[in-house]
């Protein structure tokens, strides 16, 4: 993934945003429908 980014600043921004996304995912509001209707879980499982 990082080899496709031509400059170093873009790579640093991509890594920072990826880490930020990983840390903010547990704090997203959960729905009462369950995980079977959650789109990322449908893709992963």
C-alpha positions in Angstrom: 0.0 0.0 0.0 2.7 2.5 0.9 4.7 2.0 -2.3 1.7 3.3 -4.2 2.0 6.7 -2.5 4.6 8.8 -4.3 5.8 11.2 -1.6 6.7 10.7 2.1 4.2 13.2 3.4 1.4 11.4 1.8 2.6 8.1 3.3 2.8 9.7 6.8 -0.7 11.1 6.4 -2.0 7.7 5.2 -0.5 5.9 8.2 -1.7 8.5 10.6 -5.3 8.4 9.3 -5.3 4.6 9.3 -4.1 4.5 13.0 -6.7 7.2 13.9 -9.4 5.1 12.2 -8.4 2.0 14.1 -8.6 3.9 17.4 -11.9 5.5 16.7 -13.8 2.4 15.5 -14.6 1.1 19.0 -16.3 4.4 19.9 -18.7 4.4 17.0 -22.3 4.0 18.1 -23.6 0.4 18.0 -27.0 -0.3 16.6 -29.6 -2.6 18.2 -30.1 -4.6 15.1 -27.0 -6.6 15.7 -23.8 -7.2 13.7 -25.5 -9.2 10.9 -26.8 -6.1 9.3 -23.6 -4.0 9.8 -22.0 -3.6 6.3 -18.3 -4.1 7.3 -19.2 -7.3 9.1 -21.1 -8.5 6.0 -18.0 -7.9 3.9 -15.6 -9.6 6.4 -17.7 -12.6 7.3 
